[in-house]
Amino acid sequence: MLLSTVLLQAAAASAGFAKMGAALGAGVAVIGAALGIGKIGSSAVEAIARQPEASGDIRMSMIIAAALIEGVSLLAVVVCMLAVVL
């Protein structure tokens, strides 16, 4: 009986840290995605300024890369939010 009480108290104490870690993980994922998409945008603008005739290809590559980054970021946020709920 005493062992189960101690285990329940330890689990309750660590649940707060797990939720805090999940929230921090979601924040880091969003910040990382924002930095990545910003870097892609600035690089695309520079590339288009250097070669305006290739703007269509550069724009398409930029949109695909940004969509992939956004997808991974959304998955990370969903996983972190599930860790908070469960």
C-alpha positions in Angstrom: 0.0 0.0 0.0 2.8 2.4 0.9 4.7 1.7 -2.3 1.6 2.4 -4.5 1.1 5.7 -2.7 4.7 6.7 -3.3 4.5 5.8 -7.0 1.2 7.7 -7.4 2.8 10.8 -5.8 5.9 10.5 -8.0 3.7 10.1 -11.1 1.6 13.2 -10.2 4.7 15.3 -9.6 6.3 14.3 -13.0 3.0 14.9 -14.9 3.5 18.6 -14.5 7.0 18.4 -15.9 5.8 16.3 -18.8 3.1 18.9 -19.7 5.6 21.7 -19.4 8.0 19.8 -21.7 5.3 19.2 -24.2 4.4 22.8 -24.3 8.0 23.9 -24.7 8.4 21.3 -27.5 5.4 22.8 -29.3 6.8 26.3 -28.9 10.2 25.2 -30.2 8.6 23.5 -33.2 6.7 26.6 -34.2 9.7 28.9 -33.7 11.9 26.5 -35.8 9.3 26.4 -38.6 9.0 30.2 -38.6 12.7 30.6 -38.9 12.9 28.0 -41.6 10.2 29.5 -43.7 11.6 33.0 -43.2 15.0 31.7 -44.5 13.4 30.1 -47.5 11.5 33.3 -48.3 14.6 35.5 -48.0 16.7 33.2 -50.1 14.0 32.9 -52.8 13.7 36.7 -53.0 17.5 37.0 -53.4 17.5 34.3 -56.1 14.6 35.9 -58.0 16.5 39.3 -57.8 19.6 37.7 -59.3 17.7 35.6 -62.0 14.3 37.1 -62.7 13.8 34.7 -65.6 13.8 31.7 -63.2 11.2 33.2 -60.9 8.6 30.5 -61.6 10.8 27.6 -60.8 12.2 29.3 -57.7 8.7 30.2 -56.5 7.5 26.7 -57.0 10.5 25.2 -55.1 9.9 27.7 -52.3 6.2 26.8 -51.9 7.0 23.1 -51.8 9.7 23.5 -49.2 7.6 25.8 -47.1 4.7 23.3 -47.2 7.0 20.5 -46.1 8.3 22.5 -43.2 4.8 23.6 -42.2 3.6 19.9 -42.3 6.4 18.7 -40.1 5.8 21.6 -37.7 2.1 20.8 -37.5 2.9 17.2 -36.8 5.2 18.2 -34.0 2.7 20.5 -32.4 0.0 17.8 -32.6 2.3 15.3 -31.0 3.1 17.7 -28.2 -0.5 18.6 -27.6 -1.4 14.9 -27.4 1.3 14.5 -24.8 -0.3 17.3 -22.8 -3.8 15.7 -23.0 -2.7 12.1 -22.5 
